[in-house]
């Protein structure tokens, strides 16, 4: 590259778009505020500006639901930044109109990020300075996936310079997909004014503005990006971004198992011994058992909290509050579930906000387990009812009564204040609340065994099962009608 001048002092984040392709997620929330692994995309990109690019002053271009962004980030002081907001009133005009919106506010070289892209472990710090005499630098990400290139943009290269940008090419001519990371000098505004609206879209496209600069002979240089990159345009892209982010640091995540217990002395020791080697913490919420449950669990290394609890749901809720893990796993204290299925739940959790078990696979139900036809098909029916009532969330449920599940702590925080059931209805309530916050819930088959001693608190007889089912139906109806 040519001789470098000083780093840009100003950053620009484009955050005005409506995010049509990710609707309905973007109906009530700006697309850039959608979360990846518990952190909004915009937060991630502002932190990237601060930490990798050394920028302290960032101009955020807002539009669709821009007031939500202003309310959330304010002056930027919580992130150690100074934020300035510029409104782009031409929301239908294309990404290039962001340059026209900031022209008066930004009169020196600047770094620009598209707010809806995810970067992990990238080499942005090496991008820092604009070469002398350069109008623009475009970040390029190497990929062997030609389909990714065809959905985005690529470039033509000649002697280390970009000579053209090609939006959504019919075939990939280079192994690079263009990213939403740019360095610009104010000279780019000239090209923004000279570039006509796209014949293809009728909008002022940012790629066509840079292409105009390159074709008129301005110096436009590539920067090859290392690390991980996802362009979040659709719900599938958002899921892919979550999976990538969670997978990269999954081994460092702490896992806590939460066990509700009331007079489970016959089984609690088996459960703690079964799970303890596979997790970082076992939390037992003991409802003042009189049979030594707490002492047995504590002796085996569990963290035990003995206190009066209002019921099963209250025990799980307080247990998750007490647990320290990044991942919270719920399991019964009666040994009806086993640690051998834990790995499955955790693996699928990389791709979801919550993973719930289902006990509907006959081959995985031990003979004599408390899962007769009425109970099994009742759980299926209630699961299908939830599917129908929250059809837009595309859930697939066959067992609302299975409490063997795993949830990310950040996902639990979103629904914590809405979990009010103290009894067995807590189980479908969790599932519903995850759907209401647009969380991703995946159901997978787990094994189910006979309980070791004692009796079930919810389904000791058909009458108990029916009564529990009716309570669940009341909760589901109230949630659907927004009464709870």
ABEGO torsion letter per residue (X at the ends): XBBBBBBBABBBBBAABAGAAAOAAAAABBAAABBBGGBBAAAAAAAAAAAAAGBABBBBBBBBGAAAAAAAAEAGAAAGBBBBBBBBABAAAEAAAAAAAAAAABABBBBBBBAABBBBGBAAAAAABBBBGBABBBBBBBBABAAAAAABBBBBBBGGBBABBBBGBABBABABBBBABBBBBAAAAAAAAABBBBAAAGBBBAAAAAAAAAAAGBBBBBBBBBEBBBBBABAAAAAAAAAAAAAAAAAABBBBBBBBBBGAAAAAAAAAAAAAAABABBBBBBBGBAAGAAAAAAAAGBBBBBBBBAEAAAAAAAAAAABABABBBBBBAAGABBAAAAAAAAAAAAABABBBBBAABAAABBBGBBBBAAAAAAAAAAAAAAAAAAAAAGBBBABAABABBBBBAAAAAAAAAABABABAAAAAAAAAAAAAAGBBBBBBBBBBBBBBEEBBAAAABAAAAAAAAAAAAAAAAAAAAGAX
